[in-house]
C-alpha cells in the first residue's frame, strides 16, 4: 500500500469536531506508513498514538455508538473501517479509561460489524492484515461460540493461503483466546455452582478467587458475580 500525502494532509486539516469518512479511517490505519512503522502504531502502548487517534476519530466513534454510522456497513471498505473504528481505535482511545460498560459497547459494535462483514462480503477479497483485524472481535468475545466461529473463518481462508504468516499468527492468537475464554467460562460455572449450593464466597473472593483446582479467577469473572 502506497502512502498518499494528499490523504495525510486532508486528515490533518480536517477539524476535530467533524465525523471522518470511511476512506479517512481506512487510510489512517492501513495506508499511513509501511512495515514496522505501521505495526508499531497498531500494537504499541504509546500514548502518542492514543492521543492522536482520539483527537482525530473520537467524534466518529461517538457517532457509531449512537448508531449514526450504520451506512458504513453497506460497503466492503466501509464495513472494514467500521470494525477498525469501534475495535482497535476505540481501545486505543480509551486504553486507560475504567469504563467496562463503554468498552463492552465497543466490543459489541465491532463484533456485530465483523459478523456482518464475513456474512455479506466474505474474506477472500481482503488483504491478510485486513482479515486479521476483521476477525479480531471474535477473539475478544466473551462467548465461546464466537471463538469457534473465528477459528472456522481462519481455517477456511487458510486453505487458499496456507503459508500466510499473518493469518497463521491470527489463528494462533484465536486458539489462545479461545482456550482462555473456555477456562473463564468453566471458572464462572464452578463459582456459580458453589453459590447455588449456598457456599459463602466472600472470603474466597477476598483472597483473589483461588479455585479448588488451583486456577485463578479472572478479574472480569469476579466483577460479574
N, C-alpha and C positions, 0 to 999 in steps of 0.2 A: 504494500500500500504506500503510495507516494504522498509525501507531505504537501499540503496545499496552503501556501502562505495567505492567499486571499481568504480562506476559511478561518485561519487563525486570527487574522485581522478583524474579520466580521464578529467573531465571538468576543474579542477583547473590546470592541467598540459598542457592543450591544449593552443597553442599560440593564442594571442589576434587576430591576423590578419586572422585566419582560419574561414571558414564558418562551423557552427555547423551542427550536424546531427539531424535528426528527433528525435532520442532517447534522445539526449542531451537536446534539448529544452523541450521535454515531461518530462524527469526525473527532470530537474531543477524545473519545475513548479508544477508537481503533486507528485513527489516522494521524494523530498528533504525536509524532515521534516514531522511532523504529526500534526493534530489537530490545536490548537490555533497558534502554531508557523508558520504553513503553511498559515493560513488565515491572519496572521499579514503581511506576505510577500506579499500576494495578494492585501490587501486592505489598508495598511498603507501608509502614505505620507513620509515615511522615506527616506531621501537622501541616506542612506547606501544601501538600496536595489536598488534604482535607479542607483547608480553608479556601483554597482556590475553587474546588468543586462546589462547596457550599455557597460561595459568593456568586458563582455563575449559574447554578442549577437548582438552588433551594426553592425558588418561586415555582419552577416547573414541577418539582416533587410535590409541593403543596397542592398544585392543580391536579396532579394524579391522585392524591389522597382523597380529593373531593369528587373524583370521577370525571374530571374535565378533560382528560387526555385519552379517553377510550377510542377516539377516532384513530389514534396511532395504531391500534390493533388491526386496522383494515388492510395494512400493507406488510409485506415481509420485512422491509427495513424498519418500518415504524414499530413493529412488534419487538424486534431486537432492541431498539433504542428504549422502548418502554421497560423491558427487562433490566437493561443496564441502569436506567434512572432509578427504578424502585428497588433494585438489588444492590450491586456493589457501590454505586454512587450514594445511595441512601445510607449504607453502612459507614461510608467514609464521612459523610456529613454529620452523622450522629454517633460516631465511634465512642465518644466519652460522655454521652448523654444517657442518664439512667432512667429510661422510659420504656419499660418492657412492652407496654400496650402499643406504643407507636412503632416499635421495631417489629412486633408481631403483625401489625398492619402492613408494613413494608414487605415482610415475607409473604403475606397472603397475596398482595398485589403482584409481586414478581412471580410467584408460583402459578397463579392463575394465568398470567400472560405467557409463561413458559409452556403450560399445558395447551393453551390456545395456539401458540406458535407451532408446536410439534404436530398438533391435530390438523391445522389448516395449511401449513407451509412445508412441513417435513423438515428434515435436517440436511438432506443431500445437497441442496443449493447453497449452503452456508460454508464459510471457511472454518477450519478446525478451531481456531481461537474463538470464533463467534459461537460455535456449538458448545464449547466449554462453558461460556457464560450463560447460554440458553438453558443448559441443564444444571447449572449450579443451584438454582432454587430447589431442585429435587433433593440435593444433598443436605439442604438446610431445613427441610421439613421435619416436623415432629411426628409425622405419620409414617410408619414403616412401609406402608403400601406405596408411598411416593418414592421411597428409596428403591423399591423393587422396580418401579416404572423407570427410574433413572438408569438403573443397570441394564434394563432391557433396551432402552433407547440407545445407550452407548454400545451395547453388544451388536445391535443392528447396524449402526453406522460403521463400526469397526470391521464388518465383513467386507466393506469396499475400501477401507483404509487400514489394513491390519498392522502396519508398521508406523502408524502416525503417533509421534511422540506425545503430542498434546492430548490426543484422545486416550491414549494408554494411561497417561497421567491422570486424566479425568476419571477414568474407570477405577484406578487405584484409590483415588480420593473418595469416589462414590461408595466403594466397598467399605472403606474405613468408617465413613459416616453412617453407613447402614448398620454396621456392627455396633457402633456407639448408640444409635437410636434404639436398636433392639435391646441392648443392655439397659438403657434408661427405662424403656417400657417394662422390662422384667422387674427392675427395681421398684418402679411405681406400683406394679401389680402386687409385689410382695408386701410393700408397706400398707397398701390398702387392705390386703387380706388380714394384716395384723390389726388394723383399725376396726375392721368388721368383726373381729373376734374380741373386741373390747380392750385391746392392749393400749396402755398409755405410752405414747411415743414422745412425750415432752423431753425426757432425759436423753432418749435416742437421738433426737434432732439436735439437742444442745451439744452432744458430743461430735456432731459433724455428720451424722447419718451413716454410721458404720453398719452394714448389713451382716447378718449371721454368716453369710457365705464369704465375707471379707471384702466385698466390693464397696466402693464409696459412692454414696448418693450424690448425684449431680445437683448443683445449686438450683437449677431450674425446676427439677423434680420436687425438691424440698419446698420451694416457694409456692408451688401449686397445691400443696396439701393443706 
